[in-house]
Amino acid sequence: MTEKRIIIALDFPTADIAELFLSKLDPANCRVKIGKELFTAAGPEFVRRVVEKGFDVFLDLKFHDIPNTVARAVRASAKLGVWMINVHASGGVTMMSEARAALEEFPSNRPLLIAVTVLTSLNESELTRQNVYCSPAEQVDRLAELTFEAGLDGVVCSAAEAPLLRGKLGDDFILVTPGIRRTQDAKSDQKRVVGPTEALAMGSTYLVIGRPVTRAASPVHALEELNSAVARAH
Ligand code: C5P
């Protein structure tokens, strides 16, 4: 296989449940994402164990604080040996630049650093209540530009936003897109979903996929199917 484009969201409540699931997966076929729930329950030791098993780990903790605090949190994350880290772009360019600078200490194994733009749970009326008088798409666009300016590697965005950002920020800017579903998958709480092949065609670099794999009768089979769809997209 050429490149691992699928990041499985390990949205599990405990280390034991997550490790049982991981025992079914081959790190050659996917990367994994550890978010706030699992990290809070299982801690940095668990992250180290997953890295030791050979998985590329996206530590999805969405740091948002003053520049010094975020830079130090990013440095602590890098020490765990993770592949990718994220921060909130709304924390500001100085915060993002200092976070990026903290990773210069890891020249041989620098994790990728990306930013969350606008949470997909925020709609235009929520933004207006925060005195942000533009559409979520316009705000995503602006925050992605600031992320690029701060020297980060990419952003998390919806596949719908990918074509514009890809055109504007170039081929090397990483676009990580959740909300991926095949036609046979339950949408669950995702509102606007895009198929894996379609998302890649729209400019996504990596696809974050949770329940279509984690809740599948055979996660291995579901992942194989998704990887075939990715291969067909090339
Ligand atoms: O199970 P599902 O495929 O919907 O999981 C998607 C993953 O991507 C979850 O971990 C979710 O928190 C994350 N995510 C998302 N939408 C965003 C940002 C992150 O679904 N805008």
Boltz pocket constraint, residues with backbone or C-beta under 6 A from the ligand:
constraints:
  - pocket:
      binder: B
      contacts: [[A, 9], [A, 11], [A, 35], [A, 118], [A, 119], [A, 120], [A, 121], [A, 156], [A, 178], [A, 179], [A, 180], [A, 187], [A, 188], [A, 190], [A, 208], [A, 209], [A, 210], [A, 211], [A, 212]]
      max_distance: 6.0
